[in-house]
Amino acid sequence: MKQLKFIYLNKILERIDIMINSVFISEFVIKAISQGFILDDNSYLRDSWNVLDFSIVVFSIIDMSLPGSDISFLKAYFIYFRL
């Protein structure tokens, strides 16, 4: 019975992860379109916080696209060492 609860909890956490990743990806797309990606002076990748967000987005996309991969520690690594 406990295993069934953990499976249910895991499915809920996976859906929450997809929703949060979707918010980060949407934020990236909107900001990259409005500010420009890298070439302008005030472009998206010229700000260090946006570089952090971009690295999280890239690792999130990799994590979602490769089933069975657990690279969430890389997202935590980038967040920890960028602060």
Summary of the structure (lengths in Angstrom):
residues: 83
radius of gyration: 15.6
end to end distance: 41.3
largest distance: 57.4
contacts: 192
relative contact order: 0.10
helix: 80%
strand: 0%
